Amino acid sequence: MDEKRVVDLKRLYTLLMRANALELLRRAIGSYIRGTGKGIIMDEEKDQDWVPCLLDFKASLDTILEESFSINEAFSNTIKDSFELLINLRQVCAHLLS
């Protein structure tokens, strides 16, 4: 995911789709997004730059969704839900620090 290897991700998606195991990949993607996103929003050194970094991360996920995951609605919802969680987490952290 970090290397944006869309061809390999497409191959994995296709394989897991054939094995009726896309749910495993969807959960793994959600976990990856939450972990990576949390690292972005909690990085004190990038406190001023967290929004552009998060937007770049979202753009890379949108590319992967389109090119590797066939714009699968479940994956799209996982990305959306994970980002909502990250934004809410950032708001809670900002509120606690103020």
N, C-alpha and C positions, 0 to 999 in steps of 0.2 A: 504494500500500500504506500509506504513512504517513498518508494522509488517510482511510483505511478506506472507499474508494469501492466498496462491495460490488456495486452495480449494474453499474458499469463493469467490475469484475473478473469478474463473472458473464458479461458480454457477451464479454470477451476469452477466458474459459475456453470458452464455447460455440463461438466462432469457431475457436479452435485445436483443439478437439475435432473439429469438422467437417473441418478440414484435416489431421487425424491428426498434430498437432504439439504435443500436451500435454507431451511430454518437455521441450521447450524452456522452457515455462512452469514446469514442476516444477523444473528446474535453476536457473532465474532466481529462483524463490521460495527455494530452498535457499541460494543465494548471498546474497540479501537478508537472510534470517534470520541467517546466520552473520555478515555484516557489521554489521548493526544490533545484534545480540546482543553481539558483541565490543565494540562501542562502549559498551554498557551495562556490561558486566562489567569493562572496563579503565578506566573513567572514575574517576580517583582522587578527584574531587570528590564522587562518589556512592558511595564505597566502603561506607558504612554502609547505603545504600538500594538496592544493586544487586539484592537478592532481590525486593523489591516491584516494582521497575521491570521485572525480567525476567518476573515473574508477570503484570503488566499487558500486557506485550508478547505473552506466550503467550495470554492471554485474547483479545486482539484478533485474533490469528492463528486461534484456534479459531472465532471468529465468521466470519471470512473463509472458513475451510474449510467451515463449515456453509452459509453463505448464498451464497457465490460459487462454490465448487468442489464442490458436491454431495456433500460428505463423501467425496471420492475417496480410496480407500485409499492410492494412491501418494503423494498430497499429504500425507495424514495421516502416513505413514511418513517423509516428507521433513522434516516439522515435528519429529517425535519424534527423528529422527537428528540433526538440526541442534541441537536443544536438548541432547541428550546430549553432543555435541561441545563446546558452550559450557560446560556444567557441568564437563566434564573439563578444559577449558582454564583455567577459573577455579581448579580444584584445583591444577593444575600451577603456575600463577602464584602462588598463595598459598603453595605449598610452596617455590618458589624465593625468595620474599620473606622467608620465616621463617628 
